[in-house]
Amino acid sequence: MPKPLRDPKPMLDRVIEEWGGHQDLWLFGYGSLIWRPEFGFIERHPARVHGWHRALKMWSRVNRGTVENPGLVFGLLSGGSCRGMVFRVPAADGLETLGRLWLREMPTGVYDPKWLDCTTPHGSVRALAFTLSRRSPNFTGNLDDERYRHIFASAVGRYGSSLDYAQQTLLELRRHSIHDAALARLIKLAEARLSESPDCGGAAAPVYPAALAPNSTTKE
């Protein structure tokens, strides 16, 4: 595990204090949280946030790559807008859910958790989102197409390859009628390279457990 950039516990304490624990907890997913939430929820909606956009510009040295060969995962960067999903977690389960999310998303303190206003077909909600600062050492900056091709062809971590991660995210976004032209273009680049070099590819897609939402409803 890479050395933590920041102590994540004070950030968790702050989020818990800001939430208060008296109301249901809303969470905004824009990447793998959409297709692998790993927490129980009682409803979800498609949602849009303004002032932020989804970008495959965060280094992953454990989950989708290694220290020697970093992979990529999504960050929520300032500017533009982003369509994703919001999940409503019962207030009674909020503390446990936040604890589990911190173990998954914040072991190194890389994200900046923020409460964002999310527009849904059923009204506006304020949801917690994991944003990425451009000042973070895990922010990749601008990568050229050849660098993306190389990462997609070679970077593999404990949860599988960067290409598998990107492909699964695109498939789930499309399932919810969310169009991400930038992501589709990057995956097309990678798949073109793989078709030219049949022996070049990432690991097989891992099998994930079903989402823990036995009583959930989807309103889309």
Summary of the structure (lengths in Angstrom):
residues: 220
radius of gyration: 17.1
end to end distance: 37.8
largest distance: 55.5
contacts: 682
relative contact order: 0.22
helix: 32%
strand: 30%
